[in-house]
Amino acid sequence: MSDFGDWYRNVPIFTRYWLSSTVGLTLLGRFGILKPHNLVLFLEPLKRFQIWRLVTSALYYPLNPSTGFHYLINLYFLYNYSRRLEEGVYAGKPADYFFLLIFNWICCVIVGLLLEMPLLLDPMILSVLYIWCQLNKDTIVNFWFGTRFKAMYLPWVLLAFNMVISGGGVQELIGILIGHLYFFLMFKYPQELGGPALIQTPSILKQWFPDQVGGVHGFGVPPQRQQRPNQEPRGRFFGGHNWGRGHVLNGN
């Protein structure tokens, strides 16, 4: 148990709480301690002030023998890519990563209400995975059966894979679009295209979770700001280093 405790304490804070909440809520629903229909997103219950559904719908997953494998894959992606973002580009910047999760969650809720999607865990995880893949476009990732390709293609491979295996893909596509929205507004438009910052971390989050000095950086580098003629170079936001290969399912 000490090994598990050491591992658990070393998981970065927001990834740890997200992973724990997802596992805990899913198991409570699986064993009937909580009623699953009270955890998913529907508009009518929200009108009766059941506002917890806005959060639980992004954490709960209906676990059963037919969905167990997909759920385990989701947990793997959640832990692996959320941790890489939190320890990489967002190392020492907990408020910025918390804002990323809040932004993506709000977008998932809005789309979920518009499209009547009761479960939001899949698009939430895919949105985070997409952001990591965009920040690590050229990192080689390993997939099943020894296939290897650049990280920028991973979200689309997962989309195609789910379309073939389960006939789905809508939730994965929504996650990709939400992740791209955040990436474009936070990184690509202001830093690569030279536009103004359209979104930024609220100051209250900076007060609650102040930036930390030091820490380990890696796994991703944001796009470079495009320099205009006669313009002095500016410092790079969220500096980091690419530490080489990423690993997906069955990675070495």
PASEBA-1860 file (N, C-alpha, C; in nm, 3 decimals):
! residues 252
1> MSDFGDWY> 0.082/-0.121/0.000/0.000/0.000/0.000/0.086/0.126/0.000 ~ 0.206/0.115/0.060/0.292/0.233/0.063/0.333/0.275/-0.078 ~ 0.356/0.175/-0.166/0.391/0.208/-0.305/0.277/0.280/-0.374 ~ 0.154/0.232/-0.351/0.038/0.298/-0.410/0.023/0.439/-0.354 ~ 0.043/0.453/-0.223/0.031/0.585/-0.162/0.134/0.682/-0.217 ~ 0.256/0.635/-0.235/0.360/0.721/-0.292/0.325/0.761/-0.434 ~ 0.277/0.664/-0.513/0.237/0.696/-0.651/0.124/0.798/-0.652 ~ 0.024/0.776/-0.566/-0.094/0.863/-0.565/-0.056/1.005/-0.525
9> RNVPIFTR> 0.029/1.019/-0.425/0.069/1.153/-0.381/0.154/1.224/-0.485 ~ 0.218/1.150/-0.571/0.302/1.211/-0.674/0.225/1.252/-0.799 ~ 0.099/1.210/-0.809/0.016/1.256/-0.921/-0.015/1.404/-0.900 ~ 0.003/1.490/-0.999/-0.025/1.633/-0.981/-0.169/1.657/-0.938 ~ -0.191/1.764/-0.864/-0.312/1.782/-0.785/-0.441/1.774/-0.866 ~ -0.453/1.845/-0.977/-0.579/1.846/-1.049/-0.603/1.716/-1.123 ~ -0.498/1.656/-1.175/-0.512/1.523/-1.234/-0.553/1.423/-1.128 ~ -0.497/1.433/-1.008/-0.531/1.342/-0.899/-0.677/1.354/-0.859
17> YWLSSTVG> -0.724/1.477/-0.841/-0.864/1.496/-0.800/-0.961/1.457/-0.911 ~ -0.924/1.486/-1.034/-1.011/1.449/-1.147/-1.021/1.298/-1.158 ~ -0.908/1.231/-1.154/-0.907/1.085/-1.163/-0.981/1.022/-1.045 ~ -0.958/1.071/-0.925/-1.023/1.015/-0.806/-1.174/1.036/-0.811 ~ -1.216/1.155/-0.852/-1.359/1.184/-0.859/-1.428/1.096/-0.961 ~ -1.363/1.076/-1.075/-1.421/0.992/-1.180/-1.435/0.848/-1.134 ~ -1.329/0.793/-1.075/-1.334/0.655/-1.027/-1.435/0.641/-0.914 ~ -1.432/0.732/-0.817/-1.523/0.724/-0.704/-1.668/0.734/-0.744
25> LTLLGRFG> -1.701/0.833/-0.826/-1.840/0.853/-0.866/-1.890/0.737/-0.952 ~ -1.805/0.687/-1.039/-1.844/0.574/-1.124/-1.871/0.450/-1.041 ~ -1.788/0.422/-0.942/-1.808/0.305/-0.856/-1.931/0.321/-0.768 ~ -1.956/0.441/-0.719/-2.076/0.464/-0.639/-2.202/0.439/-0.722 ~ -2.199/0.479/-0.847/-2.312/0.451/-0.935/-2.321/0.305/-0.973 ~ -2.206/0.242/-0.992/-2.204/0.100/-1.032/-2.264/0.011/-0.925 ~ -2.238/0.039/-0.799/-2.286/-0.045/-0.689/-2.417/0.005/-0.629 ~ -2.480/0.103/-0.693/-2.613/0.147/-0.652/-2.616/0.236/-0.531
33> ILKPHNLV> -2.502/0.281/-0.482/-2.501/0.373/-0.368/-2.558/0.508/-0.410 ~ -2.525/0.549/-0.531/-2.588/0.665/-0.593/-2.665/0.618/-0.715 ~ -2.777/0.682/-0.742/-2.858/0.646/-0.857/-2.799/0.711/-0.983 ~ -2.762/0.631/-1.081/-2.698/0.688/-1.201/-2.782/0.795/-1.271 ~ -2.913/0.779/-1.270/-2.995/0.878/-1.343/-2.993/1.014/-1.273 ~ -2.942/1.019/-1.150/-2.927/1.148/-1.081/-2.791/1.214/-1.107 ~ -2.707/1.148/-1.183/-2.571/1.197/-1.206/-2.550/1.250/-1.347 ~ -2.641/1.223/-1.438/-2.623/1.259/-1.578/-2.690/1.392/-1.609
41> LFLEPLKR> -2.663/1.444/-1.727/-2.706/1.579/-1.764/-2.839/1.576/-1.839 ~ -2.940/1.638/-1.780/-3.069/1.660/-1.845/-3.115/1.800/-1.810 ~ -3.184/1.865/-1.902/-3.224/2.003/-1.882/-3.333/2.017/-1.777 ~ -3.433/1.931/-1.780/-3.546/1.945/-1.688/-3.504/1.939/-1.542 ~ -3.421/1.843/-1.500/-3.376/1.844/-1.360/-3.298/1.970/-1.324 ~ -3.226/2.027/-1.420/-3.154/2.150/-1.391/-3.250/2.264/-1.358 ~ -3.366/2.261/-1.421/-3.467/2.362/-1.390/-3.520/2.347/-1.249 ~ -3.502/2.229/-1.191/-3.541/2.205/-1.051/-3.420/2.219/-0.959
49> FQIWRLVT> -3.319/2.291/-1.008/-3.200/2.327/-0.930/-3.115/2.207/-0.891 ~ -3.116/2.103/-0.972/-3.024/1.990/-0.950/-2.892/2.022/-1.022 ~ -2.828/2.127/-0.974/-2.712/2.181/-1.046/-2.588/2.092/-1.034 ~ -2.589/1.997/-0.940/-2.474/1.907/-0.931/-2.454/1.826/-1.059 ~ -2.560/1.812/-1.137/-2.550/1.736/-1.261/-2.451/1.799/-1.359 ~ -2.432/1.929/-1.350/-2.336/1.996/-1.438/-2.195/1.942/-1.418 ~ -2.165/1.903/-1.294/-2.033/1.850/-1.262/-2.029/1.698/-1.275 ~ -2.127/1.631/-1.218/-2.124/1.484/-1.215/-2.133/1.423/-1.355
57> SALYYPLN> -2.199/1.493/-1.448/-2.210/1.439/-1.584/-2.075/1.435/-1.655 ~ -1.979/1.516/-1.609/-1.845/1.516/-1.667/-1.750/1.422/-1.594 ~ -1.799/1.355/-1.489/-1.717/1.264/-1.410/-1.767/1.121/-1.413 ~ -1.898/1.105/-1.414/-1.957/0.971/-1.405/-1.954/0.899/-1.540 ~ -1.935/0.767/-1.533/-1.942/0.684/-1.653/-2.020/0.557/-1.619 ~ -2.116/0.517/-1.700/-2.199/0.398/-1.670/-2.120/0.269/-1.688 ~ -2.063/0.221/-1.580/-1.975/0.104/-1.586/-2.055/-0.025/-1.583 ~ -2.031/-0.111/-1.682/-2.093/-0.243/-1.688/-2.001/-0.332/-1.773
65> PSTGFHYL> -2.031/-0.462/-1.783/-1.940/-0.550/-1.858/-1.913/-0.506/-2.002 ~ -2.008/-0.442/-2.066/-1.987/-0.403/-2.206/-1.912/-0.271/-2.220 ~ -1.906/-0.191/-2.113/-1.838/-0.061/-2.121/-1.708/-0.058/-2.042 ~ -1.677/-0.166/-1.972/-1.561/-0.166/-1.883/-1.430/-0.138/-1.953 ~ -1.409/-0.200/-2.069/-1.283/-0.180/-2.141/-1.267/-0.036/-2.187 ~ -1.374/0.020/-2.241/-1.369/0.160/-2.285/-1.342/0.253/-2.167 ~ -1.400/0.221/-2.053/-1.379/0.304/-1.934/-1.233/0.299/-1.889 ~ -1.172/0.182/-1.892/-1.032/0.171/-1.854/-0.942/0.250/-1.949
73> INLYFLYN> -0.975/0.246/-2.078/-0.898/0.326/-2.174/-0.913/0.475/-2.143 ~ -1.035/0.516/-2.108/-1.058/0.655/-2.070/-0.973/0.695/-1.950 ~ -0.968/0.607/-1.849/-0.887/0.636/-1.731/-0.740/0.650/-1.768 ~ -0.695/0.565/-1.859/-0.555/0.573/-1.903/-0.527/0.706/-1.970 ~ -0.614/0.746/-2.062/-0.594/0.873/-2.131/-0.603/0.990/-2.034 ~ -0.699/0.985/-1.942/-0.715/1.093/-1.844/-0.586/1.108/-1.764 ~ -0.540/0.998/-1.706/-0.421/1.005/-1.621/-0.298/1.046/-1.701 ~ -0.278/0.985/-1.814/-0.154/1.004/-1.888/-0.142/1.145/-1.946
81> YSRRLEEG> -0.245/1.193/-2.013/-0.232/1.320/-2.084/-0.265/1.440/-1.996 ~ -0.354/1.423/-1.899/-0.373/1.532/-1.803/-0.246/1.551/-1.720 ~ -0.186/1.443/-1.677/-0.061/1.453/-1.600/0.049/1.519/-1.684 ~ 0.061/1.480/-1.810/0.166/1.538/-1.894/0.147/1.688/-1.912 ~ 0.023/1.731/-1.930/-0.002/1.874/-1.942/0.030/1.946/-1.811 ~ -0.017/1.889/-1.701/-0.001/1.956/-1.571/0.145/1.961/-1.528 ~ 0.222/1.860/-1.564/0.364/1.857/-1.528/0.453/1.919/-1.636 ~ 0.396/1.947/-1.752/0.474/1.999/-1.863/0.453/2.147/-1.883
89> VYAGKPAD> 0.371/2.183/-1.978/0.346/2.323/-2.009/0.294/2.400/-1.889 ~ 0.214/2.335/-1.804/0.152/2.403/-1.690/0.224/2.375/-1.559 ~ 0.346/2.325/-1.564/0.423/2.302/-1.442/0.444/2.434/-1.368 ~ 0.409/2.437/-1.240/0.422/2.559/-1.162/0.312/2.660/-1.186 ~ 0.213/2.627/-1.269/0.103/2.718/-1.301/-0.031/2.647/-1.278 ~ -0.061/2.610/-1.154/-0.184/2.534/-1.127/-0.311/2.609/-1.166 ~ -0.313/2.740/-1.147/-0.433/2.817/-1.183/-0.460/2.811/-1.332 ~ -0.355/2.815/-1.413/-0.373/2.810/-1.558/-0.429/2.675/-1.602
97> YFFLLIFN> -0.381/2.567/-1.539/-0.433/2.436/-1.578/-0.576/2.418/-1.527 ~ -0.605/2.469/-1.409/-0.741/2.462/-1.358/-0.836/2.538/-1.449 ~ -0.790/2.652/-1.501/-0.873/2.728/-1.594/-0.897/2.651/-1.722 ~ -0.795/2.579/-1.771/-0.814/2.494/-1.888/-0.927/2.394/-1.865 ~ -0.923/2.327/-1.750/-1.027/2.229/-1.720/-1.165/2.294/-1.709 ~ -1.170/2.411/-1.645/-1.298/2.481/-1.631/-1.351/2.523/-1.768 ~ -1.265/2.579/-1.852/-1.307/2.622/-1.986/-1.361/2.505/-2.066 ~ -1.287/2.396/-2.069/-1.333/2.279/-2.145/-1.461/2.221/-2.087
105> WICCVIVG> -1.471/2.220/-1.955/-1.593/2.168/-1.890/-1.715/2.253/-1.927 ~ -1.701/2.385/-1.922/-1.813/2.473/-1.958/-1.855/2.448/-2.102 ~ -1.760/2.436/-2.192/-1.792/2.408/-2.332/-1.863/2.274/-2.346 ~ -1.816/2.173/-2.273/-1.881/2.041/-2.278/-2.025/2.049/-2.229 ~ -2.047/2.123/-2.122/-2.183/2.135/-2.067/-2.275/2.205/-2.167 ~ -2.227/2.312/-2.228/-2.309/2.386/-2.325/-2.347/2.296/-2.443 ~ -2.248/2.227/-2.498/-2.275/2.138/-2.611/-2.363/2.022/-2.566 ~ -2.339/1.970/-2.446/-2.420/1.861/-2.395/-2.567/1.897/-2.383
113> LLLEMPLL> -2.594/2.018/-2.337/-2.733/2.063/-2.326/-2.794/2.085/-2.464 ~ -2.717/2.140/-2.556/-2.770/2.166/-2.689/-2.799/2.037/-2.765 ~ -2.713/1.937/-2.749/-2.726/1.812/-2.823/-2.788/1.700/-2.741 ~ -2.830/1.734/-2.619/-2.892/1.636/-2.529/-2.799/1.516/-2.506 ~ -2.678/1.546/-2.467/-2.578/1.444/-2.433/-2.572/1.432/-2.282 ~ -2.615/1.321/-2.226/-2.618/1.309/-2.079/-2.483/1.282/-2.016 ~ -2.386/1.231/-2.092/-2.255/1.195/-2.038/-2.146/1.276/-2.108 ~ -2.057/1.335/-2.029/-1.959/1.427/-2.085/-1.814/1.386/-2.059
121> LDPMILSV> -1.792/1.269/-2.001/-1.655/1.228/-1.969/-1.571/1.210/-2.095 ~ -1.627/1.145/-2.196/-1.551/1.122/-2.320/-1.503/1.251/-2.385 ~ -1.591/1.349/-2.413/-1.542/1.472/-2.476/-1.448/1.551/-2.385 ~ -1.469/1.543/-2.255/-1.380/1.614/-2.163/-1.238/1.559/-2.173 ~ -1.225/1.428/-2.171/-1.092/1.367/-2.179/-1.029/1.392/-2.316 ~ -1.108/1.379/-2.423/-1.053/1.401/-2.557/-1.008/1.545/-2.577 ~ -1.075/1.639/-2.513/-1.035/1.779/-2.528/-0.897/1.803/-2.466 ~ -0.870/1.740/-2.352/-0.739/1.754/-2.288/-0.633/1.682/-2.370
129> LYIWCQLN> -0.665/1.562/-2.416/-0.571/1.486/-2.499/-0.536/1.565/-2.625 ~ -0.635/1.628/-2.687/-0.611/1.704/-2.810/-0.513/1.818/-2.786 ~ -0.529/1.887/-2.674/-0.440/1.999/-2.644/-0.297/1.951/-2.629 ~ -0.278/1.839/-2.557/-0.142/1.786/-2.544/-0.086/1.750/-2.681 ~ -0.166/1.688/-2.763/-0.119/1.646/-2.896/-0.081/1.766/-2.982 ~ -0.153/1.876/-2.970/-0.118/1.995/-3.047/0.011/2.059/-2.998 ~ 0.036/2.049/-2.868/0.159/2.104/-2.812/0.279/2.012/-2.833 ~ 0.251/1.890/-2.877/0.356/1.792/-2.901/0.336/1.726/-3.038
137> KDTIVNFW> 0.313/1.806/-3.138/0.273/1.756/-3.270/0.368/1.652/-3.326 ~ 0.495/1.673/-3.310/0.594/1.587/-3.375/0.643/1.473/-3.287 ~ 0.592/1.464/-3.165/0.628/1.352/-3.078/0.569/1.223/-3.135 ~ 0.648/1.119/-3.142/0.601/0.991/-3.193/0.534/0.913/-3.081 ~ 0.411/0.871/-3.103/0.337/0.792/-3.005/0.315/0.651/-3.060 ~ 0.305/0.558/-2.969/0.283/0.418/-3.006/0.137/0.382/-2.986 ~ 0.079/0.313/-3.082/-0.059/0.269/-3.071/-0.060/0.117/-3.078 ~ -0.177/0.060/-3.090/-0.189/-0.085/-3.091/-0.120/-0.148/-3.212
145> FGTRFKAM> -0.081/-0.275/-3.195/-0.022/-0.356/-3.302/0.107/-0.296/-3.356 ~ 0.176/-0.220/-3.272/0.305/-0.165/-3.312/0.300/-0.045/-3.403 ~ 0.182/0.010/-3.428/0.172/0.128/-3.513/0.229/0.250/-3.440 ~ 0.297/0.335/-3.515/0.358/0.455/-3.461/0.330/0.572/-3.555 ~ 0.298/0.685/-3.496/0.271/0.804/-3.577/0.287/0.927/-3.489 ~ 0.283/1.043/-3.551/0.299/1.169/-3.478/0.177/1.194/-3.390 ~ 0.201/1.261/-3.277/0.094/1.286/-3.180/-0.021/1.367/-3.239 ~ 0.007/1.451/-3.336/-0.098/1.534/-3.394/-0.210/1.452/-3.458
153> YLPWVLLA> -0.181/1.326/-3.492/-0.282/1.241/-3.555/-0.359/1.156/-3.453 ~ -0.314/1.150/-3.329/-0.375/1.060/-3.231/-0.524/1.085/-3.210 ~ -0.570/1.210/-3.190/-0.714/1.229/-3.170/-0.798/1.177/-3.286 ~ -0.747/1.195/-3.408/-0.823/1.151/-3.525/-0.819/0.999/-3.540 ~ -0.710/0.938/-3.499/-0.704/0.792/-3.497/-0.805/0.736/-3.397 ~ -0.813/0.798/-3.281/-0.910/0.753/-3.180/-1.053/0.773/-3.229 ~ -1.078/0.885/-3.297/-1.210/0.909/-3.354/-1.246/0.801/-3.454 ~ -1.156/0.771/-3.547/-1.182/0.668/-3.647/-1.196/0.531/-3.582
161> FNMVISGG> -1.114/0.503/-3.483/-1.118/0.374/-3.415/-1.254/0.352/-3.348 ~ -1.305/0.454/-3.279/-1.435/0.441/-3.212/-1.549/0.433/-3.312 ~ -1.535/0.501/-3.425/-1.639/0.491/-3.527/-1.648/0.349/-3.582 ~ -1.533/0.285/-3.600/-1.531/0.150/-3.655/-1.577/0.048/-3.551 ~ -1.526/0.059/-3.429/-1.552/-0.041/-3.326/-1.692/-0.031/-3.269 ~ -1.733/0.092/-3.234/-1.861/0.108/-3.164/-1.966/0.182/-3.243 ~ -1.930/0.232/-3.361/-2.027/0.307/-3.439/-2.052/0.446/-3.386 ~ -1.970/0.490/-3.291/-1.986/0.623/-3.233/-1.896/0.724/-3.302
169> GVQELIGI> -1.839/0.812/-3.221/-1.750/0.913/-3.273/-1.795/1.054/-3.250 ~ -1.923/1.074/-3.217/-1.975/1.210/-3.198/-1.909/1.275/-3.077 ~ -1.903/1.202/-2.966/-1.844/1.260/-2.846/-1.696/1.288/-2.864 ~ -1.626/1.199/-2.934/-1.485/1.223/-2.960/-1.466/1.347/-3.047 ~ -1.551/1.364/-3.148/-1.541/1.481/-3.235/-1.567/1.609/-3.156 ~ -1.665/1.606/-3.067/-1.693/1.723/-2.983/-1.573/1.756/-2.895 ~ -1.511/1.653/-2.838/-1.393/1.676/-2.757/-1.280/1.739/-2.837 ~ -1.261/1.693/-2.959/-1.157/1.750/-3.046/-1.187/1.897/-3.075
177> LIGHLYFF> -1.311/1.929/-3.105/-1.347/2.068/-3.137/-1.329/2.158/-3.016 ~ -1.367/2.110/-2.898/-1.351/2.190/-2.777/-1.203/2.210/-2.745 ~ -1.125/2.103/-2.758/-0.982/2.117/-2.736/-0.918/2.214/-2.834 ~ -0.962/2.210/-2.960/-0.907/2.302/-3.060/-0.947/2.446/-3.029 ~ -1.068/2.467/-2.978/-1.111/2.602/-2.943/-1.019/2.660/-2.836 ~ -0.993/2.582/-2.731/-0.904/2.632/-2.626/-0.763/2.655/-2.682 ~ -0.712/2.560/-2.757/-0.576/2.572/-2.811/-0.564/2.695/-2.901 ~ -0.664/2.720/-2.983/-0.660/2.834/-3.073/-0.663/2.965/-2.995
185> LMFKYPQE> -0.754/2.976/-2.898/-0.770/3.100/-2.824/-0.653/3.128/-2.730 ~ -0.599/3.023/-2.669/-0.495/3.042/-2.568/-0.355/3.045/-2.629 ~ -0.331/2.966/-2.732/-0.196/2.952/-2.786/-0.181/3.004/-2.928 ~ -0.255/2.945/-3.021/-0.229/2.970/-3.163/-0.256/3.115/-3.202 ~ -0.372/3.170/-3.166/-0.406/3.305/-3.211/-0.315/3.411/-3.150 ~ -0.297/3.414/-3.017/-0.212/3.520/-2.962/-0.063/3.497/-2.982 ~ -0.017/3.374/-2.982/0.127/3.349/-2.982/0.184/3.320/-3.120 ~ 0.107/3.254/-3.204/0.157/3.219/-3.337/0.111/3.318/-3.443
193> LGGPALIQ> -0.013/3.367/-3.430/-0.067/3.460/-3.529/-0.053/3.605/-3.486 ~ -0.005/3.629/-3.363/0.020/3.765/-3.318/-0.103/3.843/-3.279 ~ -0.215/3.777/-3.255/-0.337/3.846/-3.216/-0.343/3.873/-3.067 ~ -0.444/3.948/-3.023/-0.459/3.975/-2.880/-0.505/3.851/-2.805 ~ -0.477/3.847/-2.677/-0.521/3.736/-2.593/-0.673/3.744/-2.574 ~ -0.743/3.643/-2.617/-0.889/3.643/-2.610/-0.941/3.579/-2.482 ~ -0.864/3.491/-2.423/-0.900/3.433/-2.293/-0.776/3.433/-2.206 ~ -0.795/3.445/-2.077/-0.685/3.438/-1.982/-0.736/3.390/-1.848
201> TPSILKQW> -0.648/3.337/-1.768/-0.686/3.284/-1.638/-0.735/3.396/-1.548 ~ -0.855/3.384/-1.489/-0.906/3.488/-1.399/-0.811/3.510/-1.281 ~ -0.801/3.633/-1.237/-0.710/3.666/-1.128/-0.747/3.595/-0.998 ~ -0.876/3.568/-0.978/-0.917/3.500/-0.855/-0.859/3.360/-0.848 ~ -0.847/3.292/-0.963/-0.784/3.160/-0.964/-0.636/3.172/-0.934 ~ -0.572/3.279/-0.980/-0.431/3.301/-0.949/-0.411/3.325/-0.800 ~ -0.510/3.388/-0.736/-0.501/3.410/-0.592/-0.519/3.279/-0.515 ~ -0.611/3.197/-0.561/-0.635/3.069/-0.494/-0.521/2.970/-0.518
209> FPDQVGGV> -0.469/2.969/-0.639/-0.363/2.875/-0.676/-0.246/2.954/-0.737 ~ -0.167/3.019/-0.654/-0.058/3.102/-0.706/0.047/3.020/-0.779 ~ 0.115/3.085/-0.872/0.222/3.019/-0.946/0.330/2.972/-0.850 ~ 0.390/2.860/-0.884/0.494/2.801/-0.800/0.629/2.816/-0.869 ~ 0.729/2.843/-0.790/0.865/2.859/-0.842/0.930/2.723/-0.850 ~ 1.002/2.696/-0.960/1.070/2.568/-0.976/0.978/2.467/-1.038 ~ 1.010/2.339/-1.021/0.931/2.231/-1.078/0.997/2.175/-1.202 ~ 0.944/2.065/-1.250/0.998/1.996/-1.366/0.918/2.035/-1.489
217> HGFGVPPQ> 0.985/2.068/-1.595/0.917/2.110/-1.718/0.948/2.011/-1.829 ~ 0.851/1.996/-1.918/0.871/1.909/-2.033/0.741/1.875/-2.098 ~ 0.748/1.790/-2.200/0.630/1.742/-2.269/0.550/1.856/-2.328 ~ 0.606/1.930/-2.420/0.524/2.022/-2.495/0.578/2.163/-2.496 ~ 0.571/2.226/-2.609/0.612/2.364/-2.624/0.503/2.437/-2.701 ~ 0.447/2.547/-2.645/0.344/2.621/-2.717/0.398/2.679/-2.846 ~ 0.309/2.712/-2.940/0.354/2.773/-3.066/0.427/2.904/-3.040 ~ 0.520/2.934/-3.125/0.596/3.057/-3.112/0.517/3.173/-3.171
225> RQQRPNQE> 0.529/3.288/-3.104/0.464/3.408/-3.156/0.529/3.447/-3.288 ~ 0.446/3.474/-3.388/0.496/3.516/-3.518/0.549/3.658/-3.508 ~ 0.673/3.679/-3.545/0.733/3.811/-3.535/0.692/3.898/-3.654 ~ 0.653/4.019/-3.624/0.619/4.114/-3.729/0.744/4.193/-3.768 ~ 0.746/4.252/-3.888/0.862/4.330/-3.931/0.893/4.441/-3.831 ~ 1.026/4.462/-3.805/1.072/4.568/-3.715/1.017/4.553/-3.574 ~ 0.983/4.433/-3.538/0.931/4.410/-3.404/1.033/4.332/-3.324 ~ 1.063/4.377/-3.204/1.160/4.308/-3.120/1.103/4.174/-3.079
233> PRGRFFGG> 1.188/4.070/-3.077/1.141/3.939/-3.032/1.092/3.946/-2.889 ~ 0.989/3.871/-2.863/0.932/3.865/-2.729/0.962/3.732/-2.666 ~ 0.952/3.729/-2.534/0.978/3.606/-2.462/0.873/3.502/-2.492 ~ 0.912/3.378/-2.475/0.821/3.268/-2.505/0.733/3.240/-2.384 ~ 0.605/3.223/-2.408/0.512/3.190/-2.302/0.526/3.043/-2.267 ~ 0.508/3.014/-2.140/0.501/2.875/-2.094/0.616/2.794/-2.151 ~ 0.739/2.835/-2.126/0.855/2.766/-2.183/0.858/2.620/-2.143 ~ 0.921/2.538/-2.226/0.930/2.395/-2.194/1.023/2.327/-2.292
241> HNWGRGHV> 1.040/2.200/-2.272/1.127/2.120/-2.356/1.055/1.995/-2.399 ~ 1.085/1.951/-2.518/1.029/1.826/-2.567/1.121/1.713/-2.524 ~ 1.070/1.625/-2.441/1.151/1.519/-2.387/1.142/1.391/-2.466 ~ 1.105/1.398/-2.591/1.111/1.278/-2.674/0.977/1.211/-2.688 ~ 0.980/1.078/-2.692/0.863/1.001/-2.733/0.754/1.003/-2.628 ~ 0.630/1.003/-2.678/0.517/0.978/-2.591/0.478/0.833/-2.603 ~ 0.395/0.786/-2.512/0.354/0.646/-2.515/0.203/0.640/-2.498 ~ 0.139/0.566/-2.589/-0.004/0.545/-2.577/-0.024/0.399/-2.542
249> LNGN> -0.132/0.337/-2.581/-0.160/0.200/-2.542/-0.051/0.107/-2.590 ~ -0.013/0.017/-2.501/0.089/-0.083/-2.530/0.223/-0.021/-2.569 ~ 0.251/0.098/-2.516/0.378/0.163/-2.547/0.493/0.094/-2.478 ~ 0.610/0.107/-2.534/0.729/0.046/-2.476/0.789/0.139/-2.372
END
